Amino acid sequence: MHFEIIGVIEEIEIIAIGGKIKDIMRLRKQFGQGRWRKLKGVARVKLQNGKICNAEVHWYEAHGIGKRKLKIKRILD
């Protein structure tokens, strides 16, 4: 699902760090070494069909690399 984040991501929580991430080897191979974390938060998103709604988003992040693999886990409204 393609989407665009509008504004800022709020209520950010860490789900996993480093070796606790299932896809850690893929992340390191694809994007490089780093202190990888899996995070979740709530953001206002614009979906491909133009609808704007709140959604729970998950992503991976590492210092110096940034946010990667953003995805919507569920629509909240």
C-alpha positions, 0 to 999 in steps of 0.5 A: 500500500502506497501512502504519504505521511502528513505531519509528524509521527506521534506516540513513538514506541520501540518494539525491538533493538538489534538482534531482537529484530527478525529481519536484522540480517536483511537490513544490514545487507540492504542498508548497512551496519548500524544500531537498528531499531524497530519502532511504531507510532501513530501518524496522519497518512494520505492513502493512494486513493486520496483518503486521509486518516490516522494509522499505526505505522511501523518502520526500521531506523538506524542512526546515520541511515534514517527511517526505512521500510515504513508500513501501515499496520492498521487504520485507526479511524 
